[in-house]
């Protein structure tokens, strides 16, 4: 979120909480990206705040409710207030349960895989419209094709990303495998270790596609404990996901700290992965 908008976003979240009889004398910023994540105190509520024009809060709330009803491992909406999207001063705010972190420990790949498998099982029970994973790939393709949006991207790197995105999107699509609702970005940053067990957060990225697309976001060891994985498809999805997130780092509007350095490192990883897999994306 733009730094100039943060004070107004915090004020909007505190104001909404107070109007719902949730004491919000203070707000601690836990995460700041395309939306702001706050811990409101002393009510101890997690607030997610986004500009009205750039949000999918209604979609996220609908998914969270459906998944909670099926017993899926997801963070719950705040139970003391109506589970809906609130709006104030140009921002939308959703209120969630705040979970105290459990004693720090490394999440085992088996536990990670089990939580993701249970999440996928719950998602198969939902009938909600969601974008396809290729929509995200197409957005990355548009960035690569636009020198105005990715001015610092060298020609050879632009060609590499463009070819990789186009080729793997086609190859994966031609496999014609089973698809379902996915988390979209179930990486470790979207997995909480709590006293209630492992819980996934940030459902706004949900999309449809093969489960291997979700597994491509998790540590490599996780897939070893997930049943019936198509290893060739997973390898292709890993490279495709890496190409997408690498493209984001070259967007002139990217605000991730050290984003450009990461983008350079990941370009090297893409080349190495293509060489290891013997994949030719130039066609």
WOWOMO-V370661 format. One record per residue. N is the residue number from 1. RES is the residue in one small letter. PHI is phi as a letter, one per 30 degrees, with the letter a starting at -180 (999 if undefined). OMEGA is omega in whole degrees, 0 to 359 (none if undefined). BURIAL is I if it has 16 or more other C-alpha atoms within 10 Angstrom, else O. Layout:
N_RES_PHI_OMEGA_BURIAL + N_RES_PHI_OMEGA_BURIAL
//
This chain:
1_x_999_179_I + 2_x_e_184_O + 3_x_e_181_O + 4_x_d_182_O + 5_x_c_187_O + 6_x_e_180_I + 7_x_e_179_O + 8_x_d_179_O + 9_x_d_178_I + 10_x_d_180_I + 11_x_d_180_I + 12_x_d_180_I + 13_x_d_180_I + 14_x_d_180_I + 15_x_d_179_I + 16_x_d_180_I + 17_x_e_181_I + 18_x_d_180_O + 19_x_d_179_O + 20_x_c_180_O + 21_x_i_173_O + 22_x_c_183_I + 23_x_d_183_I + 24_x_b_180_I + 25_x_d_183_O + 26_x_b_178_O + 27_x_b_179_I + 28_x_c_178_O + 29_x_d_179_O + 30_x_c_181_O + 31_x_a_181_O + 32_x_b_176_I + 33_x_b_176_O + 34_x_d_172_O + 35_x_b_183_I + 36_x_c_176_I + 37_x_c_186_I + 38_x_b_167_I + 39_x_c_181_I + 40_x_c_182_I + 41_x_b_7_I + 42_x_d_183_O + 43_x_d_180_I + 44_x_h_178_I + 45_x_b_175_I + 46_x_c_179_I + 47_x_c_175_I + 48_x_c_188_I + 49_x_b_179_I + 50_x_b_174_I + 51_x_e_182_I + 52_x_e_185_O + 53_x_d_185_O + 54_x_b_183_O + 55_x_a_174_I + 56_x_b_187_O + 57_x_d_181_I + 58_x_d_177_O + 59_x_d_182_I + 60_x_d_180_I + 61_x_d_179_I + 62_x_d_179_O + 63_x_d_182_I + 64_x_d_179_I + 65_x_d_181_I + 66_x_d_180_I + 67_x_d_178_I + 68_x_d_180_O + 69_x_d_180_O + 70_x_c_179_O + 71_x_i_180_O + 72_x_d_182_I + 73_x_d_179_I + 74_x_b_176_I + 75_x_d_184_I + 76_x_c_172_I + 77_x_d_180_I + 78_x_d_187_I + 79_x_d_184_O + 80_x_d_182_O + 81_x_b_179_O + 82_x_d_182_O + 83_x_d_181_I + 84_x_a_178_I + 85_x_c_179_I + 86_x_c_183_I + 87_x_b_178_I + 88_x_a_173_I + 89_x_h_177_O + 90_x_i_180_O + 91_x_b_169_I + 92_x_c_184_I + 93_x_b_172_I + 94_x_c_185_I + 95_x_c_188_I + 96_x_b_173_I + 97_x_d_173_I + 98_x_c_181_I + 99_x_c_174_I + 100_x_d_179_O + 101_x_e_175_O + 102_x_d_177_O + 103_x_e_185_O + 104_x_e_175_O + 105_x_a_179_O + 106_x_d_179_O + 107_x_d_180_O + 108_x_d_178_O + 109_x_e_180_I + 110_x_d_179_O + 111_x_d_178_O + 112_x_d_181_I + 113_x_d_180_I + 114_x_d_179_I + 115_x_d_181_I + 116_x_d_178_I + 117_x_d_178_I + 118_x_d_176_O + 119_x_d_179_I + 120_x_d_179_I + 121_x_d_178_I + 122_x_d_180_I + 123_x_d_179_I + 124_x_d_180_O + 125_x_d_184_O + 126_x_c_176_O + 127_x_c_181_O + 128_x_b_176_O + 129_x_d_180_O + 130_x_b_177_O + 131_x_d_176_O + 132_x_d_182_I + 133_x_e_180_I + 134_x_d_175_I + 135_x_d_179_O + 136_x_d_178_O + 137_x_d_180_I + 138_x_d_177_O + 139_x_d_178_O + 140_x_d_178_I + 141_x_d_179_I + 142_x_d_178_O + 143_x_d_180_I + 144_x_d_183_I + 145_x_d_183_O + 146_x_c_177_O + 147_x_d_177_I + 148_x_d_182_O + 149_x_d_179_O + 150_x_b_187_I + 151_x_d_184_O + 152_x_d_183_O + 153_x_d_181_I + 154_x_d_184_O + 155_x_e_181_O + 156_x_d_179_O + 157_x_d_177_I + 158_x_d_179_I + 159_x_d_179_I + 160_x_e_182_I + 161_x_d_181_I + 162_x_d_180_I + 163_x_d_182_I + 164_x_d_180_I + 165_x_d_183_I + 166_x_d_185_I + 167_x_d_183_I + 168_x_d_174_I + 169_x_e_180_I + 170_x_d_183_O + 171_x_d_181_O + 172_x_d_179_I + 173_x_d_182_O + 174_x_d_178_O + 175_x_d_176_O + 176_x_i_181_O + 177_x_d_180_O + 178_x_d_178_O + 179_x_b_180_O + 180_x_a_174_I + 181_x_d_182_I + 182_x_b_172_I + 183_x_d_179_I + 184_x_j_178_I + 185_x_b_183_I + 186_x_d_179_I + 187_x_d_183_O + 188_x_e_179_O + 189_x_d_179_O + 190_x_c_179_O + 191_x_b_180_I + 192_x_c_171_I + 193_x_c_185_I + 194_x_b_175_O + 195_x_d_177_O + 196_x_c_183_O + 197_x_j_179_O + 198_x_d_182_I + 199_x_b_177_I + 200_x_d_179_I + 201_x_b_174_I + 202_x_i_183_I + 203_x_d_183_I + 204_x_d_182_I + 205_x_c_184_I + 206_x_e_181_I + 207_x_a_177_I + 208_x_c_180_I + 209_x_l_178_I + 210_x_d_181_I + 211_x_e_179_I + 212_x_d_177_I + 213_x_d_175_I + 214_x_d_181_I + 215_x_d_179_I + 216_x_d_179_I + 217_x_d_183_I + 218_x_c_175_I + 219_x_e_187_O + 220_x_e_184_O + 221_x_d_183_O + 222_x_d_183_I + 223_x_d_180_I + 224_x_d_182_O + 225_x_c_180_O + 226_x_c_186_I + 227_x_d_169_O + 228_x_h_178_O + 229_x_d_173_O + 230_x_d_188_O + 231_x_d_178_O + 232_x_d_178_O + 233_x_d_179_I + 234_x_d_179_I + 235_x_d_178_I + 236_x_d_179_I + 237_x_d_179_I + 238_x_d_180_I + 239_x_d_180_I + 240_x_d_179_I + 241_x_d_179_I + 242_x_d_178_I + 243_x_d_179_I + 244_x_d_184_I + 245_x_d_175_O + 246_x_d_178_I + 247_x_e_180_I + 248_x_e_182_I + 249_x_d_180_I + 250_x_c_175_I + 251_x_d_183_I + 252_x_d_179_I + 253_x_c_182_O + 254_x_d_183_O + 255_x_c_180_I + 256_x_d_177_O + 257_x_e_181_O + 258_x_i_183_O + 259_x_e_182_I + 260_x_d_177_I + 261_x_d_178_O + 262_x_d_179_O + 263_x_e_178_I + 264_x_d_179_O + 265_x_d_184_O + 266_x_d_174_I + 267_x_e_177_I + 268_x_d_179_O + 269_x_d_178_I + 270_x_d_180_I + 271_x_d_181_I + 272_x_d_181_O + 273_x_d_178_I + 274_x_d_179_I + 275_x_d_181_O + 276_x_d_183_O + 277_x_d_182_O + 278_x_i_184_O + 279_x_c_177_O + 280_x_c_183_O + 281_x_c_185_I + 282_x_d_182_O + 283_x_d_none_O
//
